[in-house]
């Protein structure tokens, strides 16, 4: 049974930082591309960042470039999202996902975590 479990969310003031973690089990983690997506109330799920299976390739949505960094540790079956200079518009539930290809399309991912809430106060 595949499980993706996110952690690290919380309430932070604008300008602050958080680091999200997503730990996977039940799959060969190093064979999967990983993505982070977010969903704010009343909005569709939005791509945030993705990373290739080996970590060499990454991509970001325009609004987080220069502020967020995605990374992974295959020895720990974990992917991270370092979020700096947070703004109110970053408030959402953040989900990690695993897929066979790196993509900004949520439909390309096979497995999803339940999500962790990030709230940024202005």
Backbone torsions as a table, in degrees:
resi	resn	phi	psi	omega
1	UNK	NA	122.9	-179.0
2	UNK	-80.5	134.7	175.1
3	UNK	-134.9	135.8	171.1
4	UNK	-121.2	123.3	-176.0
5	UNK	-123.4	116.6	179.3
6	UNK	-90.1	152.3	175.1
7	UNK	-153.5	167.6	175.0
8	UNK	103.0	-4.7	178.1
9	UNK	-71.7	172.7	179.1
10	UNK	164.5	-168.1	178.9
11	UNK	-103.1	129.7	-178.1
12	UNK	-141.5	150.8	176.1
13	UNK	-77.2	154.1	176.2
14	UNK	-55.2	137.3	-176.1
15	UNK	93.1	-11.2	-178.5
16	UNK	-84.5	-175.0	-175.8
17	UNK	-132.4	152.9	171.1
18	UNK	-143.9	152.6	171.7
19	UNK	-123.1	117.7	176.7
20	UNK	-89.9	145.9	174.9
21	UNK	-125.3	150.4	175.8
22	UNK	-138.9	115.1	-179.1
23	UNK	-106.8	130.6	-175.4
24	UNK	-106.9	149.5	173.1
25	UNK	-145.1	156.7	177.7
26	UNK	83.6	8.2	177.2
27	UNK	-146.5	164.6	175.7
28	UNK	-84.1	90.2	-169.2
29	UNK	-54.1	-40.8	-174.8
30	UNK	-69.5	-7.8	178.4
31	UNK	-94.7	-3.6	-173.8
32	UNK	-113.2	137.3	164.3
33	UNK	-72.4	151.4	-178.7
34	UNK	-125.8	147.5	178.4
35	UNK	-135.9	155.5	170.3
36	UNK	-116.0	133.4	176.2
37	UNK	-128.8	161.2	177.2
38	UNK	-139.7	153.7	179.1
39	UNK	-140.1	117.6	176.8
40	UNK	-92.1	157.6	-179.5
41	UNK	-55.0	129.2	176.7
42	UNK	77.7	5.9	-178.9
43	UNK	-121.3	162.5	177.4
44	UNK	-77.0	158.9	176.0
45	UNK	-63.1	134.7	-173.6
46	UNK	-121.5	136.2	174.8
47	UNK	-66.4	138.3	176.9
48	UNK	-114.3	-55.4	-175.9
49	UNK	-160.4	157.7	175.9
50	UNK	-143.7	159.2	-179.2
51	UNK	-144.4	141.6	-179.2
52	UNK	-72.8	169.6	-174.4
53	UNK	-59.6	-35.4	-178.9
54	UNK	-93.5	-8.6	178.9
55	UNK	91.1	-0.4	-174.9
56	UNK	-76.1	-26.9	-176.1
57	UNK	-119.2	134.0	177.7
58	UNK	-135.9	159.8	172.4
59	UNK	-149.6	156.3	-175.4
60	UNK	-139.0	151.6	168.6
61	UNK	-71.3	151.8	-171.1
62	UNK	-57.6	-37.0	-172.2
63	UNK	-70.6	-14.2	-178.7
64	UNK	-112.4	-4.2	-179.5
65	UNK	-59.0	133.9	-178.4
66	UNK	85.1	-11.4	179.6
67	UNK	-114.3	-37.0	-177.2
68	UNK	-108.5	148.0	175.7
69	UNK	-135.6	126.3	175.8
70	UNK	-98.9	140.6	178.0
71	UNK	-151.0	169.8	179.7
72	UNK	-147.3	154.6	174.8
73	UNK	-127.7	100.2	-175.6
74	UNK	-68.1	-24.3	177.2
75	UNK	-69.1	-23.8	-179.5
76	UNK	-107.4	3.3	-178.6
77	UNK	54.2	40.0	-172.5
78	UNK	-133.0	139.6	171.5
79	UNK	-116.8	145.5	-175.9
80	UNK	-121.3	156.3	169.7
81	UNK	-134.8	105.6	175.5
82	UNK	-85.3	122.7	-176.7
83	UNK	-118.8	116.4	179.1
84	UNK	-116.2	164.2	177.7
85	UNK	49.4	48.7	-176.2
86	UNK	-65.8	144.7	177.8
87	UNK	-124.6	165.3	-177.0
88	UNK	-58.0	-33.5	-178.8
89	UNK	-68.3	-9.9	176.1
90	UNK	-82.9	-6.6	180.0
91	UNK	-62.7	123.3	-177.7
92	UNK	-178.4	172.0	166.2
93	UNK	-89.3	127.5	-177.6
94	UNK	-102.9	129.2	-179.2
95	UNK	-118.7	141.6	168.8
96	UNK	-100.0	157.6	-177.9
97	UNK	-146.8	150.5	178.8
98	UNK	-120.6	135.8	179.9
99	UNK	-150.0	167.8	-178.1
100	UNK	-78.9	-18.7	177.7
101	UNK	-131.7	149.6	176.8
102	UNK	-80.9	127.7	-174.1
103	UNK	-156.6	157.6	171.8
104	UNK	-92.4	-3.2	-179.6
105	UNK	-89.9	118.3	-179.2
106	UNK	-59.4	-27.2	179.4
107	UNK	-66.1	-14.0	-179.1
108	UNK	-82.9	-8.4	-175.5
109	UNK	-99.9	143.3	-174.3
110	UNK	-95.4	-32.1	-174.2
111	UNK	-130.9	145.3	-176.4
112	UNK	-134.7	147.2	170.6
113	UNK	-88.6	171.6	-177.1
114	UNK	-78.8	-20.7	176.2
115	UNK	103.7	157.5	175.6
116	UNK	-135.5	136.8	-175.2
117	UNK	-81.2	131.3	171.7
118	UNK	-118.9	123.2	179.3
119	UNK	-124.6	127.1	-178.0
120	UNK	-116.4	120.9	-180.0
121	UNK	-94.1	138.2	-178.3
122	UNK	-96.8	NA	NA
